[in-house]
Amino acid sequence: MRGTSGSDATKPPSAPIVVGVDGSDSALAAVSWAAAECARHHLALRLVHGFMLPMSGYSEMLITGTEARHAIEQQARGRLTEAAAAARATAPDVEISTEVLCCGAAGLLIEESKKARLVVVGSRGLGTVTGLLVGSTAVALAAHGHSPVVVVRGTAVPGGPVVVGVDGSPTSEAALAFAFEAASVRGAVLIALMTSQDFTVDSAYNVSRIAIDWGQVEEDERRLLAQRLAGWQEKLPDIEVRRVVLRDRPARVLMRYGAEAQLLVVGSHGHGGFAGMLIGSTSQALVHHAPCPLAIVRTPK
């Protein structure tokens, strides 16, 4: 995305938005979302399809390896043609390129992310990328990708806010940069969420709640959230920012606010209320159940 910092800082302004295509309805939804994003930012759209050659299941008497590859590539080109048509229907003026590559889904998209402003995928797949972003591919992209990743799922509410999860640490800067730009280009309200939750001590005999002054905790977190947002609000003063500090589970809060949003934004690593955002139950909940498109922004190393 133009003008963003963090993981996009070293990308040329002309770097494209890349979409993984597999022929599913979910992938076509991702293509349409990405095409609209390209139009907003005046970027090119790159559609890629990865396939793996079958290692068994074809009799050498009936089909050769070359014939199998030709058939698979022909099917892949058909899927890319369909995807390109969907993109043009959404954004007729966007420049589109397509490519078929012999590579697994995760490896292909991680490699593509090196030259992409953004990688976009659907929430469900079929064929050679079955289960795209439902499990290992999601974690691989979030952990090893070189650009933000958007999982297109649920419903983007027209005119809804952009919602970003903030953990209060400097590592959330990349997610904030992405969220502020997304809100700016959409003319949307930005809701910045910070959460805290109860701490407990487990033993063989009981589970006891640690005594915490939650009033003081919330006051400290509101102050920290204001500090994290201050610089961005100075750079983009026209964006309406709403700060929300809640005592609840991060995934539950994000999904609740995401139900009325056009985009959810989270960082790939953090601490506090958003600890391990892309490692464990929170990441699984968001990838599988986010009610609107989900942007996962990796913190640059």
Stockholm file with secondary structure:
# STOCKHOLM 1.0

chainA/1-301         MRGTSGSDATKPPSAPIVVGVDGSDSALAAVSWAAAECARHHLALRLVHGFMLPMSGYSEMLITGTEARHAIEQQARGRLTEAAAAARATAPDVEISTEVLCCGAAGLLIEESKKARLVVVGSRGLGTVTGLLVGSTAVALAAHGHSPVVVVRGTAVPGGPVVVGVDGSPTSEAALAFAFEAASVRGAVLIALMTSQDFTVDSAYNVSRIAIDWGQVEEDERRLLAQRLAGWQEKLPDIEVRRVVLRDRPARVLMRYGAEAQLLVVGSHGHGGFAGMLIGSTSQALVHHAPCPLAIVRTPK
#=GR chainA/1-301 SS CTTCCGGGTTSCTTCCEEEECCSSHHHHHHHHHHHHHHHHHTCCEEEEEEECCCSSSSCTTTCCHHHHHHHHHHHHHHHHHHHHHHHHHHCTTSCEEEEEEESCHHHHHHHHHTTCSEEEEESCCCGGGTTTTSSHHHHHHHHHCSSCEEEECSCCCTTCCEEEECCSSGGGHHHHHHHHHHHHHHTCCEEEEEEECCCEEECSSCEEECCCCHHHHHHHHHHHHHHHHHHHHHHSTTSCEEEEEEESCHHHHHHHHHTTCSEEEEESSCCGGGTTTTSSHHHHHHHHHCSSCEEEECCCC
#=GC SS_cons         CTTCCGGGTTSCTTCCEEEECCSSHHHHHHHHHHHHHHHHHTCCEEEEEEECCCSSSSCTTTCCHHHHHHHHHHHHHHHHHHHHHHHHHHCTTSCEEEEEEESCHHHHHHHHHTTCSEEEEESCCCGGGTTTTSSHHHHHHHHHCSSCEEEECSCCCTTCCEEEECCSSGGGHHHHHHHHHHHHHHTCCEEEEEEECCCEEECSSCEEECCCCHHHHHHHHHHHHHHHHHHHHHHSTTSCEEEEEEESCHHHHHHHHHTTCSEEEEESSCCGGGTTTTSSHHHHHHHHHCSSCEEEECCCC
//
